[in-house]
Amino acid sequence: MRQRSEREGSEAARPGERPAAAAGRQITVIADVTAVDRKKQIVTLRGPKQTVELKLRDPKQIKLVKVGDQVEATYQEAMAVSVEPAPKAKAPVTK
C-alpha cells in the first residue's frame, strides 16, 4: 500500500519589516522501489502520486534495497525570498 503525508510551514515579515518570506514542506511517502542504480546510489520510487529518483546519502543503505521492496522516504523542499535595497547608482562620468 503506497501512501503520502505532507507537513507545510511558512513565515512572512511582520508589518513594518523589510519584505521577506520563507516556506517549506516535508513529504513522507511509502513507495515501491522500481529501480536501483548501485553505482550512482540512486533508487527510483513509485509513490501514490508520482515516481521520483532519490540519491541515497549513506552508501551502506543502497546494499539493503532491491526492486520490489516497499520503503518509507522523507524529503524536504524549502524556499526563502527577501527584498534588499538596490545598490546606489554611480554618477555618470562626464568629460
Order of alpha helices (4+ residues) and beta strands (2+ residues): beta-beta-beta-beta-beta
